[in-house]
Amino acid sequence: MSRAINVAVAEQEVLNACRMHGAEVSAIETLASGGTRVVLTNSDGAATMKRVFGAKLLTGAVRRTPLRTWSL
């Protein structure tokens, strides 16, 4: 099971819900297409949050913000 989920919820709301349900966040980002992508530290946390967000889960392709890394 993937630890990453995409939801139609603002980033702060995702963080609050994860904290309330004891799901530890590994990474989080606001999606360019709207909503939030969150990666949980384990599959149990991901399964819990999938149940919590239910109908707010985004399915299919989403547009992410490109990550730029700079090397000097």
Phi and psi restraints in degrees (range 20) as a CNS / XPLOR table:
assign (resid 1 and name C) (resid 2 and name N)
       (resid 2 and name CA) (resid 2 and name C) 1.0 -71.7 20.0 2
assign (resid 2 and name N) (resid 2 and name CA)
       (resid 2 and name C) (resid 3 and name N) 1.0 144.9 20.0 2
assign (resid 2 and name C) (resid 3 and name N)
       (resid 3 and name CA) (resid 3 and name C) 1.0 -90.4 20.0 2
assign (resid 3 and name N) (resid 3 and name CA)
       (resid 3 and name C) (resid 4 and name N) 1.0 -7.7 20.0 2
assign (resid 3 and name C) (resid 4 and name N)
       (resid 4 and name CA) (resid 4 and name C) 1.0 -97.7 20.0 2
assign (resid 4 and name N) (resid 4 and name CA)
       (resid 4 and name C) (resid 5 and name N) 1.0 136.2 20.0 2
assign (resid 4 and name C) (resid 5 and name N)
       (resid 5 and name CA) (resid 5 and name C) 1.0 -136.0 20.0 2
assign (resid 5 and name N) (resid 5 and name CA)
       (resid 5 and name C) (resid 6 and name N) 1.0 149.8 20.0 2
assign (resid 5 and name C) (resid 6 and name N)
       (resid 6 and name CA) (resid 6 and name C) 1.0 -113.9 20.0 2
assign (resid 6 and name N) (resid 6 and name CA)
       (resid 6 and name C) (resid 7 and name N) 1.0 130.6 20.0 2
assign (resid 6 and name C) (resid 7 and name N)
       (resid 7 and name CA) (resid 7 and name C) 1.0 -133.6 20.0 2
assign (resid 7 and name N) (resid 7 and name CA)
       (resid 7 and name C) (resid 8 and name N) 1.0 150.6 20.0 2
assign (resid 7 and name C) (resid 8 and name N)
       (resid 8 and name CA) (resid 8 and name C) 1.0 -88.1 20.0 2
assign (resid 8 and name N) (resid 8 and name CA)
       (resid 8 and name C) (resid 9 and name N) 1.0 61.5 20.0 2
assign (resid 8 and name C) (resid 9 and name N)
       (resid 9 and name CA) (resid 9 and name C) 1.0 -142.7 20.0 2
assign (resid 9 and name N) (resid 9 and name CA)
       (resid 9 and name C) (resid 10 and name N) 1.0 147.0 20.0 2
assign (resid 9 and name C) (resid 10 and name N)
       (resid 10 and name CA) (resid 10 and name C) 1.0 -66.1 20.0 2
assign (resid 10 and name N) (resid 10 and name CA)
       (resid 10 and name C) (resid 11 and name N) 1.0 151.9 20.0 2
assign (resid 10 and name C) (resid 11 and name N)
       (resid 11 and name CA) (resid 11 and name C) 1.0 -55.1 20.0 2
assign (resid 11 and name N) (resid 11 and name CA)
       (resid 11 and name C) (resid 12 and name N) 1.0 -46.2 20.0 2
assign (resid 11 and name C) (resid 12 and name N)
       (resid 12 and name CA) (resid 12 and name C) 1.0 -63.8 20.0 2
assign (resid 12 and name N) (resid 12 and name CA)
       (resid 12 and name C) (resid 13 and name N) 1.0 -36.8 20.0 2
assign (resid 12 and name C) (resid 13 and name N)
       (resid 13 and name CA) (resid 13 and name C) 1.0 -65.0 20.0 2
assign (resid 13 and name N) (resid 13 and name CA)
       (resid 13 and name C) (resid 14 and name N) 1.0 -37.7 20.0 2
assign (resid 13 and name C) (resid 14 and name N)
       (resid 14 and name CA) (resid 14 and name C) 1.0 -63.4 20.0 2
assign (resid 14 and name N) (resid 14 and name CA)
       (resid 14 and name C) (resid 15 and name N) 1.0 -46.9 20.0 2
assign (resid 14 and name C) (resid 15 and name N)
       (resid 15 and name CA) (resid 15 and name C) 1.0 -60.4 20.0 2
assign (resid 15 and name N) (resid 15 and name CA)
       (resid 15 and name C) (resid 16 and name N) 1.0 -42.9 20.0 2
assign (resid 15 and name C) (resid 16 and name N)
       (resid 16 and name CA) (resid 16 and name C) 1.0 -63.0 20.0 2
assign (resid 16 and name N) (resid 16 and name CA)
       (resid 16 and name C) (resid 17 and name N) 1.0 -44.4 20.0 2
assign (resid 16 and name C) (resid 17 and name N)
       (resid 17 and name CA) (resid 17 and name C) 1.0 -65.0 20.0 2
assign (resid 17 and name N) (resid 17 and name CA)
       (resid 17 and name C) (resid 18 and name N) 1.0 -41.3 20.0 2
assign (resid 17 and name C) (resid 18 and name N)
       (resid 18 and name CA) (resid 18 and name C) 1.0 -63.1 20.0 2
assign (resid 18 and name N) (resid 18 and name CA)
       (resid 18 and name C) (resid 19 and name N) 1.0 -43.6 20.0 2
assign (resid 18 and name C) (resid 19 and name N)
       (resid 19 and name CA) (resid 19 and name C) 1.0 -61.5 20.0 2
assign (resid 19 and name N) (resid 19 and name CA)
       (resid 19 and name C) (resid 20 and name N) 1.0 -43.6 20.0 2
assign (resid 19 and name C) (resid 20 and name N)
       (resid 20 and name CA) (resid 20 and name C) 1.0 -63.5 20.0 2
assign (resid 20 and name N) (resid 20 and name CA)
       (resid 20 and name C) (resid 21 and name N) 1.0 -33.1 20.0 2
assign (resid 20 and name C) (resid 21 and name N)
       (resid 21 and name CA) (resid 21 and name C) 1.0 -101.4 20.0 2
assign (resid 21 and name N) (resid 21 and name CA)
       (resid 21 and name C) (resid 22 and name N) 1.0 7.8 20.0 2
assign (resid 21 and name C) (resid 22 and name N)
       (resid 22 and name CA) (resid 22 and name C) 1.0 70.0 20.0 2
assign (resid 22 and name N) (resid 22 and name CA)
       (resid 22 and name C) (resid 23 and name N) 1.0 26.9 20.0 2
assign (resid 22 and name C) (resid 23 and name N)
       (resid 23 and name CA) (resid 23 and name C) 1.0 -99.1 20.0 2
assign (resid 23 and name N) (resid 23 and name CA)
       (resid 23 and name C) (resid 24 and name N) 1.0 119.8 20.0 2
assign (resid 23 and name C) (resid 24 and name N)
       (resid 24 and name CA) (resid 24 and name C) 1.0 -85.0 20.0 2
assign (resid 24 and name N) (resid 24 and name CA)
       (resid 24 and name C) (resid 25 and name N) 1.0 130.4 20.0 2
assign (resid 24 and name C) (resid 25 and name N)
       (resid 25 and name CA) (resid 25 and name C) 1.0 -89.2 20.0 2
assign (resid 25 and name N) (resid 25 and name CA)
       (resid 25 and name C) (resid 26 and name N) 1.0 131.7 20.0 2
assign (resid 25 and name C) (resid 26 and name N)
       (resid 26 and name CA) (resid 26 and name C) 1.0 -93.0 20.0 2
assign (resid 26 and name N) (resid 26 and name CA)
       (resid 26 and name C) (resid 27 and name N) 1.0 -42.2 20.0 2
assign (resid 26 and name C) (resid 27 and name N)
       (resid 27 and name CA) (resid 27 and name C) 1.0 -152.8 20.0 2
assign (resid 27 and name N) (resid 27 and name CA)
       (resid 27 and name C) (resid 28 and name N) 1.0 151.8 20.0 2
assign (resid 27 and name C) (resid 28 and name N)
       (resid 28 and name CA) (resid 28 and name C) 1.0 -148.9 20.0 2
assign (resid 28 and name N) (resid 28 and name CA)
       (resid 28 and name C) (resid 29 and name N) 1.0 144.4 20.0 2
assign (resid 28 and name C) (resid 29 and name N)
       (resid 29 and name CA) (resid 29 and name C) 1.0 -152.4 20.0 2
assign (resid 29 and name N) (resid 29 and name CA)
       (resid 29 and name C) (resid 30 and name N) 1.0 147.6 20.0 2
assign (resid 29 and name C) (resid 30 and name N)
       (resid 30 and name CA) (resid 30 and name C) 1.0 -80.0 20.0 2
assign (resid 30 and name N) (resid 30 and name CA)
       (resid 30 and name C) (resid 31 and name N) 1.0 133.0 20.0 2
assign (resid 30 and name C) (resid 31 and name N)
       (resid 31 and name CA) (resid 31 and name C) 1.0 -82.9 20.0 2
assign (resid 31 and name N) (resid 31 and name CA)
       (resid 31 and name C) (resid 32 and name N) 1.0 140.2 20.0 2
assign (resid 31 and name C) (resid 32 and name N)
       (resid 32 and name CA) (resid 32 and name C) 1.0 -62.9 20.0 2
assign (resid 32 and name N) (resid 32 and name CA)
       (resid 32 and name C) (resid 33 and name N) 1.0 -30.1 20.0 2
assign (resid 32 and name C) (resid 33 and name N)
       (resid 33 and name CA) (resid 33 and name C) 1.0 -86.4 20.0 2
assign (resid 33 and name N) (resid 33 and name CA)
       (resid 33 and name C) (resid 34 and name N) 1.0 2.0 20.0 2
assign (resid 33 and name C) (resid 34 and name N)
       (resid 34 and name CA) (resid 34 and name C) 1.0 102.9 20.0 2
assign (resid 34 and name N) (resid 34 and name CA)
       (resid 34 and name C) (resid 35 and name N) 1.0 138.3 20.0 2
assign (resid 34 and name C) (resid 35 and name N)
       (resid 35 and name CA) (resid 35 and name C) 1.0 99.7 20.0 2
assign (resid 35 and name N) (resid 35 and name CA)
       (resid 35 and name C) (resid 36 and name N) 1.0 -164.0 20.0 2
assign (resid 35 and name C) (resid 36 and name N)
       (resid 36 and name CA) (resid 36 and name C) 1.0 -138.7 20.0 2
assign (resid 36 and name N) (resid 36 and name CA)
       (resid 36 and name C) (resid 37 and name N) 1.0 141.4 20.0 2
assign (resid 36 and name C) (resid 37 and name N)
       (resid 37 and name CA) (resid 37 and name C) 1.0 -106.1 20.0 2
assign (resid 37 and name N) (resid 37 and name CA)
       (resid 37 and name C) (resid 38 and name N) 1.0 128.2 20.0 2
assign (resid 37 and name C) (resid 38 and name N)
       (resid 38 and name CA) (resid 38 and name C) 1.0 -130.0 20.0 2
assign (resid 38 and name N) (resid 38 and name CA)
       (resid 38 and name C) (resid 39 and name N) 1.0 137.2 20.0 2
assign (resid 38 and name C) (resid 39 and name N)
       (resid 39 and name CA) (resid 39 and name C) 1.0 -113.5 20.0 2
assign (resid 39 and name N) (resid 39 and name CA)
       (resid 39 and name C) (resid 40 and name N) 1.0 122.2 20.0 2
assign (resid 39 and name C) (resid 40 and name N)
       (resid 40 and name CA) (resid 40 and name C) 1.0 -90.7 20.0 2
assign (resid 40 and name N) (resid 40 and name CA)
       (resid 40 and name C) (resid 41 and name N) 1.0 160.3 20.0 2
assign (resid 40 and name C) (resid 41 and name N)
       (resid 41 and name CA) (resid 41 and name C) 1.0 -74.8 20.0 2
assign (resid 41 and name N) (resid 41 and name CA)
       (resid 41 and name C) (resid 42 and name N) 1.0 -18.4 20.0 2
assign (resid 41 and name C) (resid 42 and name N)
       (resid 42 and name CA) (resid 42 and name C) 1.0 -150.3 20.0 2
assign (resid 42 and name N) (resid 42 and name CA)
       (resid 42 and name C) (resid 43 and name N) 1.0 163.9 20.0 2
assign (resid 42 and name C) (resid 43 and name N)
       (resid 43 and name CA) (resid 43 and name C) 1.0 -70.1 20.0 2
assign (resid 43 and name N) (resid 43 and name CA)
       (resid 43 and name C) (resid 44 and name N) 1.0 -27.4 20.0 2
assign (resid 43 and name C) (resid 44 and name N)
       (resid 44 and name CA) (resid 44 and name C) 1.0 -64.2 20.0 2
assign (resid 44 and name N) (resid 44 and name CA)
       (resid 44 and name C) (resid 45 and name N) 1.0 -43.9 20.0 2
assign (resid 44 and name C) (resid 45 and name N)
       (resid 45 and name CA) (resid 45 and name C) 1.0 -63.2 20.0 2
assign (resid 45 and name N) (resid 45 and name CA)
       (resid 45 and name C) (resid 46 and name N) 1.0 -39.7 20.0 2
assign (resid 45 and name C) (resid 46 and name N)
       (resid 46 and name CA) (resid 46 and name C) 1.0 -64.3 20.0 2
assign (resid 46 and name N) (resid 46 and name CA)
       (resid 46 and name C) (resid 47 and name N) 1.0 -42.6 20.0 2
assign (resid 46 and name C) (resid 47 and name N)
       (resid 47 and name CA) (resid 47 and name C) 1.0 -63.9 20.0 2
assign (resid 47 and name N) (resid 47 and name CA)
       (resid 47 and name C) (resid 48 and name N) 1.0 -41.2 20.0 2
assign (resid 47 and name C) (resid 48 and name N)
       (resid 48 and name CA) (resid 48 and name C) 1.0 -61.3 20.0 2
assign (resid 48 and name N) (resid 48 and name CA)
       (resid 48 and name C) (resid 49 and name N) 1.0 -46.9 20.0 2
assign (resid 48 and name C) (resid 49 and name N)
       (resid 49 and name CA) (resid 49 and name C) 1.0 -71.4 20.0 2
assign (resid 49 and name N) (resid 49 and name CA)
       (resid 49 and name C) (resid 50 and name N) 1.0 -29.5 20.0 2
assign (resid 49 and name C) (resid 50 and name N)
       (resid 50 and name CA) (resid 50 and name C) 1.0 -62.6 20.0 2
assign (resid 50 and name N) (resid 50 and name CA)
       (resid 50 and name C) (resid 51 and name N) 1.0 -40.7 20.0 2
assign (resid 50 and name C) (resid 51 and name N)
       (resid 51 and name CA) (resid 51 and name C) 1.0 -67.0 20.0 2
assign (resid 51 and name N) (resid 51 and name CA)
       (resid 51 and name C) (resid 52 and name N) 1.0 -41.5 20.0 2
assign (resid 51 and name C) (resid 52 and name N)
       (resid 52 and name CA) (resid 52 and name C) 1.0 -62.8 20.0 2
assign (resid 52 and name N) (resid 52 and name CA)
       (resid 52 and name C) (resid 53 and name N) 1.0 -46.2 20.0 2
assign (resid 52 and name C) (resid 53 and name N)
       (resid 53 and name CA) (resid 53 and name C) 1.0 -80.2 20.0 2
assign (resid 53 and name N) (resid 53 and name CA)
       (resid 53 and name C) (resid 54 and name N) 1.0 -25.5 20.0 2
assign (resid 53 and name C) (resid 54 and name N)
       (resid 54 and name CA) (resid 54 and name C) 1.0 44.7 20.0 2
assign (resid 54 and name N) (resid 54 and name CA)
       (resid 54 and name C) (resid 55 and name N) 1.0 -111.6 20.0 2
assign (resid 54 and name C) (resid 55 and name N)
       (resid 55 and name CA) (resid 55 and name C) 1.0 -68.2 20.0 2
assign (resid 55 and name N) (resid 55 and name CA)
       (resid 55 and name C) (resid 56 and name N) 1.0 -12.2 20.0 2
assign (resid 55 and name C) (resid 56 and name N)
       (resid 56 and name CA) (resid 56 and name C) 1.0 -85.4 20.0 2
assign (resid 56 and name N) (resid 56 and name CA)
       (resid 56 and name C) (resid 57 and name N) 1.0 -1.6 20.0 2
assign (resid 56 and name C) (resid 57 and name N)
       (resid 57 and name CA) (resid 57 and name C) 1.0 -67.5 20.0 2
assign (resid 57 and name N) (resid 57 and name CA)
       (resid 57 and name C) (resid 58 and name N) 1.0 136.8 20.0 2
assign (resid 57 and name C) (resid 58 and name N)
       (resid 58 and name CA) (resid 58 and name C) 1.0 -93.1 20.0 2
assign (resid 58 and name N) (resid 58 and name CA)
       (resid 58 and name C) (resid 59 and name N) 1.0 132.6 20.0 2
assign (resid 58 and name C) (resid 59 and name N)
       (resid 59 and name CA) (resid 59 and name C) 1.0 -114.2 20.0 2
assign (resid 59 and name N) (resid 59 and name CA)
       (resid 59 and name C) (resid 60 and name N) 1.0 158.1 20.0 2
assign (resid 59 and name C) (resid 60 and name N)
       (resid 60 and name CA) (resid 60 and name C) 1.0 83.3 20.0 2
assign (resid 60 and name N) (resid 60 and name CA)
       (resid 60 and name C) (resid 61 and name N) 1.0 -169.2 20.0 2
assign (resid 60 and name C) (resid 61 and name N)
       (resid 61 and name CA) (resid 61 and name C) 1.0 -74.4 20.0 2
assign (resid 61 and name N) (resid 61 and name CA)
       (resid 61 and name C) (resid 62 and name N) 1.0 142.1 20.0 2
assign (resid 61 and name C) (resid 62 and name N)
       (resid 62 and name CA) (resid 62 and name C) 1.0 -125.8 20.0 2
assign (resid 62 and name N) (resid 62 and name CA)
       (resid 62 and name C) (resid 63 and name N) 1.0 154.8 20.0 2
assign (resid 62 and name C) (resid 63 and name N)
       (resid 63 and name CA) (resid 63 and name C) 1.0 -96.1 20.0 2
assign (resid 63 and name N) (resid 63 and name CA)
       (resid 63 and name C) (resid 64 and name N) 1.0 118.8 20.0 2
assign (resid 63 and name C) (resid 64 and name N)
       (resid 64 and name CA) (resid 64 and name C) 1.0 -97.2 20.0 2
assign (resid 64 and name N) (resid 64 and name CA)
       (resid 64 and name C) (resid 65 and name N) 1.0 159.9 20.0 2
assign (resid 64 and name C) (resid 65 and name N)
       (resid 65 and name CA) (resid 65 and name C) 1.0 -81.3 20.0 2
assign (resid 65 and name N) (resid 65 and name CA)
       (resid 65 and name C) (resid 66 and name N) 1.0 126.8 20.0 2
assign (resid 65 and name C) (resid 66 and name N)
       (resid 66 and name CA) (resid 66 and name C) 1.0 -61.1 20.0 2
assign (resid 66 and name N) (resid 66 and name CA)
       (resid 66 and name C) (resid 67 and name N) 1.0 138.8 20.0 2
assign (resid 66 and name C) (resid 67 and name N)
       (resid 67 and name CA) (resid 67 and name C) 1.0 -93.8 20.0 2
assign (resid 67 and name N) (resid 67 and name CA)
       (resid 67 and name C) (resid 68 and name N) 1.0 125.8 20.0 2
assign (resid 67 and name C) (resid 68 and name N)
       (resid 68 and name CA) (resid 68 and name C) 1.0 -106.3 20.0 2
assign (resid 68 and name N) (resid 68 and name CA)
       (resid 68 and name C) (resid 69 and name N) 1.0 131.4 20.0 2
assign (resid 68 and name C) (resid 69 and name N)
       (resid 69 and name CA) (resid 69 and name C) 1.0 -115.0 20.0 2
assign (resid 69 and name N) (resid 69 and name CA)
       (resid 69 and name C) (resid 70 and name N) 1.0 136.1 20.0 2
assign (resid 69 and name C) (resid 70 and name N)
       (resid 70 and name CA) (resid 70 and name C) 1.0 -109.9 20.0 2
assign (resid 70 and name N) (resid 70 and name CA)
       (resid 70 and name C) (resid 71 and name N) 1.0 133.2 20.0 2
assign (resid 70 and name C) (resid 71 and name N)
       (resid 71 and name CA) (resid 71 and name C) 1.0 -114.5 20.0 2
assign (resid 71 and name N) (resid 71 and name CA)
       (resid 71 and name C) (resid 72 and name N) 1.0 138.3 20.0 2
